Amino acid sequence: MASESMAMTKVRLDSGRHLLKMTDELEFGAVAAAWVQDSENGHWWYLLVTPMVDNLGPTWIYERLLKVFQKWKLPVGISPLDIRIASPFESGVQSLFGGITPRMIENGPAPVVDLNIGNGLFVRAIVPYRTMPSRAKKTDSSKAFERKVLGLLAA
């Protein structure tokens, strides 16, 4: 259940890597991705950061991802309810990913100090998979993403 605290296990760590690989195959355009732990309840959310949010909104993205998840099984250890989508241009998201080092990606969960990344989410810890470039671009991957999703659904 999405509101319960869950431990960051090897299974969940692996599921995060696998989900990022899945979205890359779909040309999703994730400029950053990480498990982030909610300060309030300890729940781990999988955060995908993409500029598509700014043009089309999270609902458009979720609708397509849910269709994909009906065709491609999500990795064990993650459910659609664990996934959050954010814009790379939100100041909290920039602050969160701005302090990530390559060493943090290799070493597993790293603490952060109750950082508000928006939408009522305060982050206590992060397990980063991909960090944002210092200057995120407003690259629109929505057409490529939509084409991949439609191709998958037609197969």
KADA-V260244 format. One record per backbone hydrogen bond with DSSP energy under -1.0 kcal/mol. NH is the residue of the N-H (numbers start at 0). CO is the residue of the C=O. E is the energy in kcal/mol with one decimal. If there is no record, write none. Layout:
NH:CO:E  NH:CO:E
This chain:
3:0:-1.3  8:6:-1.3  12:8:-2.5  13:9:-2.8  14:10:-2.2  15:11:-2.0  16:12:-1.5  17:13:-2.4  18:14:-2.7  19:15:-1.9  20:16:-2.0  21:17:-2.4  22:18:-2.5  23:19:-2.2  24:20:-2.1  25:21:-1.2  26:23:-1.7  27:22:-2.5  30:48:-2.5  31:48:-1.1  32:129:-2.0  33:46:-1.8  34:126:-2.3  35:44:-2.9  36:124:-2.9  37:42:-3.3  38:121:-3.5  41:37:-2.0  44:35:-3.1  45:81:-3.4  46:33:-3.5  47:83:-2.8  48:31:-2.7  49:85:-2.4  52:49:-1.3  53:50:-1.2  55:51:-2.9  56:52:-1.3  60:56:-1.2  61:57:-3.1  62:58:-2.7  63:59:-1.4  64:60:-2.5  65:61:-3.0  66:62:-1.4  67:63:-2.2  68:64:-2.7  70:67:-1.1  71:67:-3.6  77:74:-1.3  81:78:-1.9  82:79:-1.2  83:45:-3.1  85:47:-2.3  89:86:-1.3  93:89:-2.3  94:90:-2.4  95:91:-2.3  96:92:-2.5  97:93:-1.9  99:96:-1.3  104:100:-1.2  105:101:-1.3  106:102:-1.5  109:125:-2.6  111:123:-2.9  113:111:-1.1  114:122:-1.9  116:120:-2.5  120:117:-1.8  122:114:-3.0  123:36:-3.3  125:109:-2.4  126:34:-3.0  128:32:-3.0  129:32:-1.9  144:140:-2.7  145:141:-2.9  146:142:-2.4  147:143:-2.3  148:144:-2.7  149:145:-2.8  150:146:-2.2  151:147:-2.3  152:148:-2.5  153:149:-1.9  154:150:-1.0
